[in-house]
Every structure is written in structure tokens, then in C-alpha cells.
């Protein structure tokens, strides 16, 4: 896994702003919360397009966009829970299963 994380092409996103904080700040510590972040990226790309990470500087920038405002609140709540910057506050898989989305 460390070898994969060391190669930019292996990551689902190339811009550092789209990486979870634990990969940017703690030298690549991967956990289940990291998987939740990337699940959020996958779901977002399914809805907003695979180029969403290139069109917006960060999740926060996308979230403030008119594009995000058109989506249902339960979906946005799901994404917000998955894309929490701090892994300590990020939803778990069990939390996301309970989501209305």
C-alpha cells in the first residue's frame, strides 16, 4: 500500500486539496476513515462527473457552487459526512448506512 500511495497515478485524485487530511499531513496514514473519504470522491464523481476534481479546487469549493445547490439535501448530508476534513469527525461505514440517502 505504501508503494501505491507513493505514486501519484495510483491515487483516485491528483490535486492535494482533494486528498484526505491524513494523507496530506500525517505522511500517508491510511485507515477506514481514508476509505470513507475516497468513497465520497467516487460518489461525487458519479453525480458531478469524473472531472469534478479538476473543475473545483476542493470539496469545499464544489460544495459552495451552484452545481451542488441543485442536489437533494440527504445526498449532500451523505457527502458532507464522508468528506469531513478531520478523520475523527468523518462518518464511519455504519453511520453512512443509516443515511437517508
N, C-alpha and C positions, 0 to 999 in steps of 0.2 A: 504494500500500500504506500509506503514512503516513496518508493521509486515512482509510482504513478503520480503522486502529488508533486513530485519534483519536476514533472514535465507539463508545461502549460497546455499542451494539446490534449492531455488526458482529463482535464477539468471540464465540467459542463459549461463554465463561463470563463472568459478570458480577462475581463476587467476586474481589478482587485476590489472595486466597490461592490461588486456582486458576489464576492466570496463571503462566507460567514466569518464573523469576527475571530473565531477561534483559529481559523486558518491564517488570517492576516496577522494576528497579534501573538499567538502562542506557538508559533513555529510548526503549524500543521497538526495539532492535536485533533484527531478525528474521534467523534463519538456518535451515539444515536441522534443527538441533537443536530449534529452536522448533516446526517441523513435527512432529518426533517427539513432543514434549510433547503437542501437540494430537491426534495420532494416539492417544496413550494416553488422552486425555479421551474421544475418540469410542468407543474400545473399551470403556472403563469404563462409559460411558453405555449402551452396547448390553447390557451384562451387569447392571449395577446399577440401571438406569433413568435416564431423561433428567434426573430431578430430583436425582441424586446430588450435584451441586454445590451444591444448595440445602439438602439434608439434612445435609451434613457441612461443617465449617468449612474443611477442607483435605484433600488426598490423604492426608497422614499420619494425620489423624483417621479417615478412612474405612478406611485400612489396618489400624488398631488395632481396628476394630469387629468384632463377632461376624459381621456380614454378610460381611466379607472373609475371615474364617476358614473359611467354608464352601466357598471356591473352591479349585480344584486348584493345587498348588504351581507347576507350569510356567506357568500363567496369571498367577499373582501375580509370578513372576520376570520375565515379559514386561513386565507393568505397571511393576514396580519399575525395570526398565532404562529404560523410556520416560519415567518420571516422576521421574527423578533431578533434584533441585533445581538442581544445578550443570550447566550445559550441557557443561562439559568432561568430566564423568563420565557424561553421558547417552549411551545407546546410539545407534549410527548405524543407518541402514536395513539395512546389511549385517549388523550384529550381530543385529538383530531377526529377520531372515530365518533365521538359524541357530538361533533359539529353538525349544525343544521344543514350545511352544505353537503 
